[in-house]
Amino acid sequence: MSEDLEVVVVEEIKGDLAGVRLPDTSLDVWPLADLPEGVTVGDHVGVTVTDGTRHTVLLPRPDGVRA
């Protein structure tokens, strides 16, 4: 069980899949349904895992403005 917040960056969205940059700088493909509603390319998403379940939250952009 891990409840430490990690941040991923949405790099690409194609159909129902999203390419995300992980904290170790590798790229992974996640189902878009696993990300917060309304997520767009460039968004930062906070991720925690509790009892094997991934929880995500859309984080504010560094400049505080969504594109």
C-alpha positions as CSV (number, residue, x, y, z in Angstrom):
1,M,0.0,0.0,0.0
2,S,1.4,3.4,-1.0
3,E,-0.3,6.7,-0.4
4,D,2.6,9.0,-1.5
5,L,1.6,11.4,-4.2
6,E,3.5,11.1,-7.4
7,V,3.0,13.4,-10.4
8,V,2.7,12.3,-14.1
9,V,2.4,14.5,-17.1
10,V,-0.1,13.8,-19.9
11,E,2.0,13.9,-23.1
12,E,-0.5,12.6,-25.6
13,I,-4.1,11.5,-26.0
14,K,-5.3,9.2,-28.7
15,G,-8.8,7.9,-28.6
16,D,-9.3,6.3,-25.2
17,L,-5.6,6.1,-24.4
18,A,-3.2,8.6,-22.9
19,G,0.6,8.6,-23.0
20,V,1.9,9.8,-19.6
21,R,5.4,10.7,-18.5
22,L,6.2,9.0,-15.2
23,P,8.3,10.5,-12.4
24,D,11.3,8.4,-13.6
25,T,10.9,10.1,-17.0
26,S,9.8,6.9,-18.8
27,L,6.6,6.9,-20.9
28,D,3.6,4.7,-20.2
29,V,0.2,4.3,-21.8
30,W,-2.9,4.5,-19.5
31,P,-6.6,4.2,-20.3
32,L,-8.0,7.7,-20.5
33,A,-10.7,6.5,-18.1
34,D,-8.0,6.2,-15.4
35,L,-7.3,9.9,-15.5
36,P,-9.5,12.8,-14.2
37,E,-12.4,13.9,-16.4
38,G,-11.4,16.7,-18.7
39,V,-7.7,16.0,-18.7
40,T,-5.7,17.5,-21.6
41,V,-2.2,17.3,-23.1
42,G,0.2,19.0,-20.8
43,D,-1.8,18.5,-17.6
44,H,-0.1,17.4,-14.4
45,V,-1.9,14.6,-12.6
46,G,-1.3,13.6,-9.0
47,V,-1.4,9.8,-8.5
48,T,-1.7,7.7,-5.3
49,V,-2.2,4.0,-5.1
50,T,-4.2,2.6,-2.1
51,D,-4.7,-1.2,-1.8
52,G,-3.8,-1.6,-5.5
53,T,-6.3,1.0,-6.7
54,R,-5.0,4.0,-8.6
55,H,-6.5,7.4,-7.5
56,T,-5.9,10.5,-9.7
57,V,-6.4,14.2,-9.3
58,L,-5.9,17.0,-11.8
59,L,-3.2,19.4,-10.5
60,P,-3.1,23.2,-11.2
61,R,-0.8,24.1,-14.0
62,P,2.4,25.7,-12.8
63,D,1.3,29.2,-13.9
64,G,-2.2,28.6,-12.5
65,V,-3.9,28.8,-15.9
66,R,-5.4,25.9,-17.9
67,A,-4.7,25.9,-21.6
